[in-house]
Amino acid sequence: MSTAVSQPSPEAVLRRLFWKLLFRGRAVQQAGAQRTRRQMGLAFTLFIYAVFGAMPAILAVRANCFALAVVLHGFTFMFASLTLASSAGTMLFMKEEAEILLHRPVTPRELLRAKCAVLAGFSLLLAFALNIGGFVAGPFCKGATWRFVPVHLLSTVLLMVFSAASIVLVYNACLKWFGRERFDNLLTFMQTILSVAMMVSGQIVPRLIGFDAVTQIDHVGGWMLALPPVWFGALDGWLAADLPGAADLWLPALIGVGVTAIVSWLAFERLASAYGEGLMSLNESTGAIRESTRPRGRVIAWLVQVPPLSWWLRDAVERQSFILTTAYCLRDREIKLRLYPGLAPMLFMPVVMSVSGATGGGETAAMIQGFVTCFLAIVPLQAMMMLRCSEHWRASEFFHAAPVPHWMPFFDGARKATLAFLAFPLVVLVTSLLCAIARSLTPLILAVPSLVLLPAFSQVTGVVEPWLPLSKPSDEMKNSAAGCMMMAGVMMAAAVVGGLASASWRFGWFPLYLAVEIAAATGASFVMRRIMSETRWLPERS
């Protein structure tokens, strides 16, 4: 007597597979001891998100149910959706997966749904961590009822589904309308735009609306109806608030539900076929012969041979590491999808903070400008953390086989590439924007402490352990507790330096402060270089 065994659907199998890839990594070596470290990193990340989420929950003391929900959804849309946007392109378009899965009885629609379910599930973990404080404080705010917690849970899920569907819809639309020639650059551009757009919605919109305006339910209308945090906050207010005028929130609430349904249908059903075309385009060789006959890298090779880069890159190994890192930043799709969308908010946040501080008068503006310029000093650290990981990490064995006595030349070449083509240009660009906003040259002077910090902060990653470019799997960067702690420490240091720079400018001690900072940064660089020089590369080379 045989018993029929129900087989799981291909979509369910794919979901389990991608969950394992997300939390265990793609390398077999990660399945053992590193699994515990990754789980600890995820726990630390969720803890950090819960701490950030406690800030809007404090508003429950004087906010009504609708206002608190809008602010909570604004934070969620900014942080959780930004994480979703920064990782979606890499997970959705993985060439190695296309080479394996498209030869099996798996439809592009099933593959797309499985990946999006995993992405949305991961973003929901972050969203729930952000909203822990809101779940606790929400029932005690003005006009809230016992229904606040389940309704806010539902609205948060809808917000994450809307975010995931919006990202997939944009990618599928681009794949439908543009060909393979522009695929990689277009994907990077769209992911960067998505990151900035979500930052705008989560950061600038609450500042433009104003907290007092949000507390007035009868003022919800006009251009506010186009804001996702308002849609899902209205759903909370409509279903869970006992306030005068709460019934008037039905329009933005239904807009949120309707737009989520339409965007999900378009992304996962109507344009799902474009996803399969995009996966196949990764393996197409059209134009490969034409491109291979065209010399590449001549400009970079020429730049490192002429001043000032030739003065800065005297070591041959350092120079080749500089060229390698620059080439990956300009050409490799996977690096571009992680690097530029991750750095785009770093360019955007100082401008937002400066615009907000400009309304507080000249002294407040100067304090903000000193802080935001030093905030940019973490750009080389973030770039170095990203450039250590690559899908081509197995090729880093060539570094170990090279007759080089130490790993520092590889590190210095990559570090100088991030300084020359990312950090210094970003500081100049943001400082120029701040000068235009303030109509003054003060931001230009206050940017000098940031320029002093850039070389020192770019060496922090090499102090922890030997650093080689592109030498770790891409999954190493996710849920890294050490990376989060290192970033938090550098951000605190940048905030202190920026605050002291602004205070010294205000009290007339700026030249003395700058001299002290230069001496301190030089001393810190010397200590870090000494530590790195004494760090062994491989046991057999000691």
Secondary structure, 3 states (H helix, E strand, C coil): CCCCCCCCCHHHHHHHHHHHHHHHCCCHHHHCHHHHHHHHHHHHHHHHHHHHHHHHHHHHHCCEHHHHHHHHHHHHHHHHHHHHHHHHHHHHCCHHHHHHHCCCCCCHHHHHHHHHHHHHHHHHHHHHHHCHHHHHHHHHCECECCCHHHHHHHHHHHHHHHHHHHHHHHHHHHHHHCCHHHHHHHHHHHHHHHHHHHHHHHHHHHHHHCHHHHCCHHHCCHHHHHCHHHHHHHHHHHHHECCCCHHHHHHHHHHHHHHHHHHHHHHHHHCHHHHHHHHHHHCCCCCHHHHHCCCCCHHHHHHCCCCCHHHHCCCHHHHHHHHHHHHHHHHCHHHHHHHHHHHHHHHHHHHHHHHHHHCCCHHHHHHHHHHHHHHHHHHHHHHHHHHCECCCHHHHHHHHHCCCCCCHHHHHHHHHHHHHHHHHHHHHHHHHHHHHHHCCCHHHHHCHHHHHHHHHHCCHHHHHCCCCCCCECHHHHCCCHHHHHHHHHHHHHHHHHHHHHHHHHHHCCHHHHHHHHHHHHHHHHHHHHHHHHCCCCCHHHC
